[in-house]
Amino acid sequence: MPANEQALSRVTEIVRDKKIDHVVTGIPRRMNGQIGVAATEVLEFVEKLRAILPCPVVTWDERLTTAAAHRALRDAGKKTRQTRGYVDQVAAQMILQSYLDSRAAKAAFKSDQ
């Protein structure tokens, strides 16, 4: 099974087992905001997810999250060698937190009106 199909299968399994109601996927846009090769591949994967998952799949800008994750780990006193396995996890947490913060801000704005 190709890696892409394995990832689809695994995400589907997690969504169903954990009863997840949204999937947030980072989009690696270029610094100028354009969509490059990597982002195109992610968007193709997202379309496959949307076709099979029972919940919405949201895309979110992930620019600079890897750099921010490195900085956060360094600020926490972690050495570069110690952080290799954690950078992507921390970046993913930052992407999700950014999305959740945005939703909360929109909800607060709507309730103020």
C-alpha positions in Angstrom: 0.0 0.0 0.0 1.5 3.4 -1.0 2.3 5.8 1.8 -0.5 8.2 0.8 -3.1 5.4 1.0 -1.7 4.2 4.3 -2.1 7.8 5.6 -5.7 8.0 4.4 -6.5 4.7 6.0 -4.9 5.7 9.3 -6.6 9.1 9.4 -9.9 7.5 8.7 -9.4 5.0 11.4 -8.5 7.7 14.0 -11.4 9.9 13.0 -13.9 7.0 13.4 -12.3 5.5 16.6 -12.0 8.9 18.4 -15.3 10.3 17.0 -13.5 13.4 15.7 -15.7 16.1 14.4 -13.2 18.2 12.4 -9.8 17.6 10.8 -7.4 20.5 10.5 -4.7 20.2 7.9 -1.8 22.6 7.5 -1.1 24.0 4.1 2.6 24.8 3.4 2.1 28.0 1.4 5.1 29.9 0.2 6.0 33.1 2.1 4.3 35.1 -0.6 1.1 33.2 -0.1 1.2 31.2 -3.3 0.6 27.5 -3.5 3.7 25.5 -4.4 4.3 21.8 -5.1 4.1 20.7 -1.5 0.9 22.6 -0.9 -0.6 21.1 -4.1 0.2 17.6 -2.8 -1.4 18.4 0.5 -4.5 19.8 -1.2 -4.8 16.6 -3.3 -4.6 14.6 0.0 -7.2 16.9 1.6 -9.6 16.3 -1.3 -9.2 12.5 -0.8 -9.9 12.9 2.9 -13.0 15.0 2.3 -14.3 12.3 0.0 -14.1 9.6 2.7 -14.4 11.2 6.1 -17.7 11.8 7.9 -16.5 15.2 9.2 -15.3 18.5 7.7 -11.6 18.8 6.7 -10.3 22.3 7.2 -7.1 23.7 5.7 -5.0 26.1 7.6 -1.9 28.2 6.8 1.2 26.6 8.4 3.7 29.2 7.3 6.5 29.7 9.9 5.1 27.1 12.3 8.3 24.9 12.0 10.5 27.9 12.8 8.2 28.8 15.7 8.3 25.2 16.9 12.1 25.2 16.9 12.1 28.5 18.8 9.6 27.2 21.4 11.6 24.0 22.0 14.9 26.0 22.2 13.2 28.5 24.6 12.1 25.5 26.7 15.8 24.5 27.1 15.7 21.6 24.6 18.9 21.0 22.6 18.6 20.6 18.8 19.5 16.9 19.0 16.7 16.3 21.5 14.0 18.1 19.5 14.3 16.4 16.1 11.4 14.1 16.8 9.2 16.8 18.3 9.4 19.7 15.9 6.6 18.4 13.7 4.4 17.6 16.7 4.9 21.0 18.2 4.2 22.7 14.8 1.0 20.6 14.4 -0.1 21.8 17.9 0.6 25.4 16.8 -1.4 25.0 13.6 -4.4 23.5 15.6 -4.1 26.2 18.3 -4.1 28.9 15.7 -7.3 27.4 14.1 -9.0 27.1 17.4 -8.1 30.6 18.4 -9.5 31.9 15.1 -12.8 30.0 15.7 -13.0 31.4 19.3 -12.4 35.0 18.0 -15.1 34.6 15.3 -17.5 33.3 17.9 -16.8 36.2 20.3 -17.2 38.7 17.4 -20.5 37.2 16.5 -21.8 37.3 20.0 -20.8 41.0 20.4 -23.0 42.0 17.4 
